[in-house]
Amino acid sequence: MFDYSMRGKLNWSKVMLLGVILTLFITISGCNSFNQLGNGQVTPELEKQVLQIIRDNPEVIIESVQAYQEQQKEQRQASQTEILQEFKTNPKAKIGNSPTTGSDTQQIVLLEFSDFQCPFCGKVQGNLKQFIDKNQDRVTLVFKHLPLTQIHPQAIPAARASWAAQQQGKFWEYHDALFEQQEQLGEDLYLEIANNLNLDMEQFNRDRNSDAAIAQLQEDIQLAQKIGVSGTPFFILNGETFSGAVELSEMEKALTKVSQ
């Protein structure tokens, strides 16, 4: 992280000059139709001078990159703060087409970003169910998909299957069955659960393989990215965030805070 107090102020005139030179160098050496400087061609001498400037000023390059990274971080934090503030002022606006359970008032909304193959998501389900059962007259639980595909190969197939069950009004039953049999995730299980729930199998298969299923997953993932969610389970309760296989007491503590 770039530390302004330790490093002092950057020599911005130097940074800006080097930035202009680098931009010019990239422009004139890239694959484009503007490979000319003024009316003349780029000479080997000019290229040599630019490279020499870069070699002579490595600290300026490092500092400019660090300053840029810090600026990007601040912008992300500002965006996250703005979105979380929206959760406080109008939590129901973020529900969209996501499945819900609990209170119909949607005044206190708990968003859960979850992955059906995540062991921590499976572990927290018991506490989450107790919390919603206890506060079902006050809290609306909203499920958001965040499949961690790099480590969970069955995350997307399971999510798509649950979305297909949602189209027939059986999301939460399907959701519970997936978490209860998390170690057996796979095609056989997806079909078995659908059959056990008496779903229309033709519609189920059509829906889980549809573009609409992927679109819903992408929408949830994009929301998670805007907030800065990097792991599951992750919860937002009217702007208050907590993550992991949290205890029931922590959920109650967050509820008390947002209810004040």
KOLMI-729077 format. One record per residue (C-alpha): residue number from 1; y, x negated, z negated. Coordinates in pm, 1 decimal, padded with zeros to 6 digits. Each point is the difference from the previous one (the first is absolute). Layout:
<sites>
SITE resi       c2       c1       c3
SITE  NUM        Y        X        Z
...
</sites>
This chain:
<sites>
SITE resi       c2       c1       c3
SITE    1  00000.0  00000.0  00000.0
SITE    2  00346.4 -00122.5  00083.2
SITE    3  00193.7 -00077.3 -00318.7
SITE    4  00375.4  00016.7  00047.7
SITE    5  00073.0 -00124.4 -00352.0
SITE    6 -00211.9 -00312.4  00046.6
SITE    7  00080.8 -00084.5  00358.1
SITE    8  00368.5  00087.1  00001.5
SITE    9  00176.7  00143.1  00299.7
SITE   10 -00129.6 -00080.3  00345.0
SITE   11  00212.6 -00187.6  00248.7
SITE   12  00035.0  00313.4  00210.4
SITE   13  00212.5 -00163.2  00269.6
SITE   14 -00278.8 -00250.8  00051.9
SITE   15 -00263.2  00272.2 -00001.3
SITE   16  00191.4  00210.5  00247.6
SITE   17  00056.6 -00294.1  00231.8
SITE   18 -00366.0 -00094.3 -00009.3
SITE   19 -00095.4  00365.2  00052.6
SITE   20  00215.4  00018.6  00311.1
SITE   21 -00152.2 -00320.2  00131.9
SITE   22 -00354.2  00122.3 -00068.3
SITE   23  00069.7  00334.5  00165.1
SITE   24  00147.6 -00174.7  00301.0
SITE   25 -00300.0 -00231.4  00019.3
SITE   26 -00245.2  00290.0 -00013.1
SITE   27  00195.2  00192.4  00261.1
SITE   28  00026.9 -00281.3  00250.5
SITE   29 -00359.0 -00113.5 -00040.0
SITE   30 -00165.5  00343.1 -00004.4
SITE   31 -00146.4  00209.3  00281.6
SITE   32  00304.0  00191.1  00108.5
SITE   33  00248.9  00019.2  00279.9
SITE   34  00278.2 -00169.2 -00194.4
SITE   35 -00127.3 -00357.5  00008.8
SITE   36  00340.9 -00138.4  00073.1
SITE   37  00287.9 -00115.7 -00213.6
SITE   38  00319.7  00081.9  00178.2
SITE   39 -00037.1 -00108.0  00360.2
SITE   40 -00236.1 -00289.1 -00066.9
SITE   41 -00363.9 -00046.0 -00077.3
SITE   42 -00122.9 -00102.5 -00345.8
SITE   43 -00034.4 -00374.9 -00010.8
SITE   44 -00256.6 -00206.7 -00187.9
SITE   45  00291.4 -00153.5 -00187.2
SITE   46  00107.7  00336.1 -00141.0
SITE   47 -00353.1  00081.3 -00106.2
SITE   48 -00026.6 -00339.7 -00167.0
SITE   49  00325.6  00058.6 -00188.1
SITE   50 -00113.9  00337.3 -00129.4
SITE   51 -00330.6 -00140.4 -00121.6
SITE   52  00180.5 -00287.1 -00168.1
SITE   53  00228.4  00244.3 -00184.5
SITE   54 -00305.1  00185.4 -00126.1
SITE   55 -00162.4 -00324.6 -00116.4
SITE   56  00320.2 -00110.5 -00173.6
SITE   57  00044.2  00331.2 -00185.0
SITE   58 -00344.2  00117.0 -00123.6
SITE   59  00142.7  00115.6 -00334.0
SITE   60  00238.3  00237.4  00175.9
SITE   61 -00286.7  00157.4  00191.3
SITE   62 -00200.4  00046.7 -00319.2
SITE   63  00298.6  00147.7 -00182.3
SITE   64  00080.5  00236.9  00285.2
SITE   65 -00360.0  00123.6  00009.4
SITE   66 -00001.0  00048.4 -00375.9
SITE   67  00331.9  00184.2  00013.6
SITE   68 -00136.8  00224.1  00275.6
SITE   69 -00314.3  00072.5 -00203.1
SITE   70  00211.9  00086.5 -00302.9
SITE   71  00212.2  00232.7  00211.2
SITE   72 -00312.2  00172.2  00134.1
SITE   73 -00136.0  00037.9 -00353.4
SITE   74  00326.1  00156.1 -00118.6
SITE   75 -00005.5  00242.8  00292.0
SITE   76 -00359.4  00100.8 -00081.7
SITE   77  00088.2  00050.3 -00364.7
SITE   78  00300.3  00213.8  00095.5
SITE   79 -00218.1  00211.3  00228.4
SITE   80 -00262.5  00039.1 -00274.1
SITE   81  00263.5  00101.5 -00255.1
SITE   82  00140.2  00259.0  00238.2
SITE   83 -00340.9  00152.8  00069.5
SITE   84 -00095.1  00010.0 -00367.1
SITE   85  00330.8  00169.3 -00074.2
SITE   86 -00094.4  00267.6  00254.0
SITE   87 -00318.7  00057.9 -00197.0
SITE   88  00212.2  00068.8 -00306.8
SITE   89  00245.4  00236.5  00167.2
SITE   90 -00235.1  00180.7  00238.4
SITE   91 -00365.4 -00092.4 -00065.4
SITE   92 -00145.3  00286.2  00202.6
SITE   93  00159.6 -00139.8  00319.4
SITE   94 -00258.5 -00279.3  00007.4
SITE   95 -00302.9  00225.7 -00019.4
SITE   96 -00011.4  00089.1  00368.2
SITE   97 -00345.7  00111.0  00111.9
SITE   98 -00179.8 -00191.2 -00273.2
SITE   99 -00254.6  00181.8 -00218.7
SITE  100  00124.1  00114.7 -00340.4
SITE  101 -00145.3  00133.6 -00322.3
SITE  102  00141.2  00102.2 -00337.1
SITE  103  00329.9  00182.8 -00038.0
SITE  104  00135.0  00208.2  00287.7
SITE  105  00361.7 -00059.3 -00106.7
SITE  106  00006.1 -00359.9  00131.2
SITE  107  00282.3 -00089.8 -00236.9
SITE  108 -00188.2 -00291.8 -00154.5
SITE  109 -00197.1 -00172.3  00275.8
SITE  110 -00255.0 -00276.4 -00048.4
SITE  111 -00076.1 -00182.4  00325.1
SITE  112 -00320.4 -00200.3  00003.9
SITE  113 -00050.0 -00264.7  00268.8
SITE  114 -00373.9 -00050.4  00012.9
SITE  115 -00292.2 -00152.8  00188.7
SITE  116 -00342.7  00163.4 -00021.3
SITE  117 -00176.7 -00338.7 -00003.2
SITE  118  00226.7 -00153.9 -00265.3
SITE  119 -00196.5 -00037.6 -00328.5
SITE  120  00318.2  00029.4 -00207.0
SITE  121  00084.5  00327.8  00175.2
SITE  122 -00344.3  00124.7 -00092.2
SITE  123  00038.4 -00116.7 -00359.5
SITE  124  00331.5  00180.6 -00054.9
SITE  125 -00125.2  00338.2  00121.0
SITE  126 -00126.3  00109.0 -00341.4
SITE  127  00333.4 -00066.4 -00172.3
SITE  128  00189.6  00154.7  00289.3
SITE  129 -00206.4  00317.6 -00015.8
SITE  130  00058.8  00029.0 -00374.6
SITE  131  00372.3 -00047.7  00051.0
SITE  132  00025.6  00268.9  00268.2
SITE  133 -00223.4  00243.7 -00189.5
SITE  134  00219.6 -00041.8 -00306.4
SITE  135  00326.7  00031.0  00192.2
SITE  136 -00096.9  00224.2  00290.9
SITE  137  00281.0  00241.6 -00084.7
SITE  138  00258.3 -00279.0  00033.5
SITE  139 -00127.7 -00274.7  00231.3
SITE  140 -00091.0  00012.1  00368.5
SITE  141 -00241.9 -00272.2  00111.7
SITE  142  00041.8 -00114.2  00362.2
SITE  143 -00257.1 -00221.0  00172.6
SITE  144  00125.5 -00265.6  00242.1
SITE  145 -00235.1 -00217.7  00204.6
SITE  146  00035.4 -00377.4 -00019.9
SITE  147 -00318.5 -00147.3  00150.7
SITE  148 -00020.8 -00375.3 -00065.4
SITE  149 -00188.4 -00077.8  00318.8
SITE  150 -00013.0 -00377.3 -00041.5
SITE  151 -00226.0  00027.9 -00302.8
SITE  152 -00140.5  00353.9  00027.7
SITE  153 -00169.3  00069.4  00336.3
SITE  154 -00085.2  00359.2 -00095.8
SITE  155  00352.9  00087.4 -00117.1
SITE  156  00117.7  00151.5  00328.4
SITE  157 -00323.2  00186.4  00090.3
SITE  158 -00004.0  00152.0 -00349.3
SITE  159  00367.3  00092.3  00020.4
SITE  160 -00045.9  00165.0  00338.5
SITE  161 -00299.4  00195.5 -00127.6
SITE  162  00200.1  00123.2 -00300.0
SITE  163  00283.7  00104.4  00230.3
SITE  164 -00247.2  00198.9  00208.9
SITE  165 -00123.3  00172.3 -00316.3
SITE  166  00361.7  00079.9 -00085.1
SITE  167  00031.6  00192.4  00326.3
SITE  168 -00266.7  00235.4 -00133.6
SITE  169  00152.5  00028.4 -00346.7
SITE  170 -00248.5 -00230.7 -00171.5
SITE  171  00191.7 -00324.5 -00048.1
SITE  172 -00028.9 -00030.3 -00377.5
SITE  173 -00369.6  00084.7 -00002.6
SITE  174 -00057.8 -00261.0  00269.9
SITE  175  00228.1 -00245.0 -00183.2
SITE  176 -00200.9  00034.4 -00321.1
SITE  177 -00331.0 -00044.1  00180.3
SITE  178  00119.0 -00318.8  00170.5
SITE  179  00108.6 -00159.0 -00326.5
SITE  180 -00314.7  00112.8 -00180.6
SITE  181 -00213.2 -00169.8  00267.1
SITE  182  00233.0 -00286.9  00078.1
SITE  183 -00283.6 -00252.3  00025.4
SITE  184 -00160.6  00199.2  00283.2
SITE  185  00301.6  00038.9  00230.2
SITE  186 -00109.6  00024.1  00360.9
SITE  187 -00076.2  00239.9  00282.9
SITE  188 -00303.6  00155.9 -00165.6
SITE  189  00198.5  00082.4 -00312.8
SITE  190  00294.4  00146.7  00193.0
SITE  191 -00231.6  00240.0  00179.5
SITE  192 -00198.4  00079.2 -00313.2
SITE  193  00311.2  00095.4 -00200.1
SITE  194  00131.0  00211.0  00286.1
SITE  195 -00331.3  00184.3  00020.0
SITE  196 -00012.5  00050.4 -00376.1
SITE  197  00347.4  00155.0  00012.6
SITE  198 -00109.7  00231.9  00282.9
SITE  199  00264.7 -00134.5  00236.0
SITE  200 -00002.8  00091.2  00367.6
SITE  201 -00158.4 -00323.0  00121.4
SITE  202  00128.2  00024.2  00354.2
SITE  203  00356.4  00037.7 -00123.8
SITE  204 -00052.9 -00267.2 -00266.2
SITE  205 -00107.7 -00259.5  00255.0
SITE  206  00272.7  00098.8  00240.4
SITE  207  00270.4 -00019.5 -00266.4
SITE  208 -00100.4 -00331.6 -00153.1
SITE  209  00001.5 -00164.0  00343.1
SITE  210  00331.7  00153.3  00103.4
SITE  211  00336.4 -00164.2  00060.3
SITE  212  00142.0  00230.7 -00266.1
SITE  213 -00218.3 -00161.9 -00265.7
SITE  214  00124.2 -00346.1  00093.9
SITE  215  00359.1  00125.2  00011.9
SITE  216 -00022.7  00125.7 -00360.2
SITE  217 -00141.8 -00328.9 -00120.9
SITE  218  00273.8 -00192.3  00180.1
SITE  219  00266.7  00221.0 -00153.9
SITE  220 -00132.1 -00068.2 -00350.1
SITE  221 -00031.4 -00373.5  00067.4
SITE  222  00355.9 -00019.2  00132.1
SITE  223  00130.9  00172.8 -00312.5
SITE  224 -00190.1 -00249.6 -00215.2
SITE  225  00147.4 -00288.9  00197.8
SITE  226  00354.1  00130.4 -00045.0
SITE  227 -00054.0  00019.3 -00373.3
SITE  228 -00162.5 -00342.4 -00009.8
SITE  229 -00345.0  00109.9 -00113.6
SITE  230 -00250.7 -00279.6  00052.7
SITE  231 -00302.7  00117.7 -00197.5
SITE  232 -00186.3  00303.5 -00125.9
SITE  233  00005.8  00214.4 -00198.0
SITE  234  00378.5  00032.1 -00013.2
SITE  235  00183.0  00292.5 -00157.4
SITE  236  00352.0  00139.4  00019.9
SITE  237  00096.1  00268.5 -00251.1
SITE  238  00345.8  00131.3  00090.3
SITE  239  00119.6 -00354.5  00068.8
SITE  240 -00190.7 -00172.0 -00282.4
SITE  241 -00267.6 -00237.3  00129.3
SITE  242 -00322.2 -00133.9 -00150.7
SITE  243 -00314.1 -00143.5  00153.2
SITE  244 -00361.5 -00090.2 -00059.5
SITE  245 -00270.3  00176.9 -00197.0
SITE  246  00255.7  00117.0 -00256.2
SITE  247 -00086.5  00168.6 -00326.3
SITE  248  00075.0  00365.2 -00068.3
SITE  249  00258.0 -00104.8 -00260.1
SITE  250  00201.5 -00188.1  00261.7
SITE  251  00010.4  00306.3  00223.8
SITE  252  00115.0  00211.9 -00292.9
SITE  253  00268.0 -00255.5 -00084.0
SITE  254  00136.6  00015.4  00355.4
SITE  255 -00003.5  00379.8 -00010.9
SITE  256  00200.3  00000.2 -00323.5
SITE  257  00255.3 -00231.8  00159.2
SITE  258  00058.9  00212.0  00311.4
SITE  259  00008.8  00320.8 -00204.8
SITE  260  00295.7 -00113.4 -00213.1
</sites>
